[in-house]
Amino acid sequence: MNRTLQLFFISVLLIFGLILFRCLKHRKLNLKYSLTWLFSLVCLIILTLCPPLVDFIGSVVGIAAPASTTFVFSGLFMMIIIFTLTVIVSELTNKIYALTQRIALLQNRISVLENMCGADKAGKTEETSCMPQKDSDESL
């Protein structure tokens, strides 16, 4: 890998690292979700700083140019990041689904209680008479 390309990779990776750490500092990015990015960043910096390692990996895999090896590893890291984000989105989708069901059940419960209060208010003047009474056993 020639020196100009190596300096370009290093500068891009350092700028990306600064942006990543700034987002972490200002809490725009959760540390849990940034670990994959940090791992990828460190691995790419190591690959860029150690040309013999890139040459060795490229020869083992069958890639002739060291720059191509670095780009292949960048693509692999992007695939890992995309997979991680897909898992996170799937977990959040399941949580949203569960919360939506819970909200629907609570709205139904509120509706039932409002209907009970409306029927009780016809003959009573106290507003608290329609509220369900808590049993002393429930508080234990």
N, C-alpha and C positions, 0 to 999 in steps of 0.2 A: 504494500500500500504506500503510495507516495506521500510525502510530508504535507503537501497542501491539502490533500483529501483527509488525512489524519487530523490536521488542525481544524478543518471544517467540521468533521464529526465531533471533535472534542468541544468546539464552541457551541454547536447546536445542542449537544447533550448538557453542557453546563447551563445554557440559557433555559433549557427545559427544566433542569434541576432547580434553578432559582425560582422559576414560575411555580413549580410543584411545592417547594418549601414555603413560598409566599402564600399560596392557597391554604396550606396546612396552618400557617401562623395566624391567618385571618379567619380560620375556621370555615372556609368555603368548601373544604374538602375534608371528609372524615378520614382519620388515620387508618381505620379498618379497610377502607376502599382504596387507599393510596399505596398499600404495601406491595401490590403487584407492580405498580408503576415504579416504585423505588427499587424493587428487585431488578426489573428490566433495565432501569437506568444504570445501576451499578454494573450489571453484566455487560452492557454495551460499552460502558467506559473502560472496563477491563479488556474487552476485546479490541477496542480502539487503541489502547495504550500498549498492548502486547502483540505486535505484528507476527512474531514467531508462533504464538498460540493460534492466531487466525490462519496462518499458513498451514499449520499442522491439522487443524480441524478441517480446513478446506481440502487438503490432500486426502484425508480419511473419508470425507463425504464425497469427494470427486468434483469439487468446485475449483476451477483454475485460478480465478482472480480473487485476491483477498477482499477487495471492495464488494464483490458479489457475495462472499461469505458473510460479511457484516450485514448486508442488506437482507440476506436470507434469515439471519438471526433476528433482525428487526421484525421481519414478517412473522416469525415464530412467536416472538414476544407479543406482537399485536394479536395474534390468535389466542394466546393465553389470556390477555387482557379482555378481549371480547368475550371469551368463555366465562371469565370471572364476572363480568358485568351482566351476562345473560343469567347466571345463577342468582345474582343479586336482584335483578328485575323479577325473576320467577318467585323468589321469596317474598318480595314486596307485593306482588300480585296476589299471592295466597293470603297475605295479611290483610290486604284491602278487601278481598272477598269475605274473609271472616268478620272484619269490622262492618262491612255492609250488611251482613246477615244479623249481626248484633244490633245495629241501629234499627233495622226493620223490626226485630223483636221488641226493642224498647219503645218504638213508636206505636206498635200494636198494644203494648201494655199501657202506655199513656192514653191511647184512645179508649181502651176498656175502662180505665179509671175515670176518664172524663165523662163517659156515658153513665157510669155508676153515680157520679156526683150530680149529673144533670137529673137523674131519676130521683135521687135523694133530696135535692133542693126543692122539689115541687111542694113538699109538705113541711120542710124544716127551714129555719132561718140561720142556723149556725153553719158556717162555711167548713169548719173542721169535721163535721159529722160524716162527710163523705170520704174522708181520708182513711185508708186501712189502718187498723190498730196493730201495732207491733206486739207480738207475743213476747213474754219475758224469756221463753225458751230460745227464741231466735237470736237474742243478744249474747247468749252464752257460746 
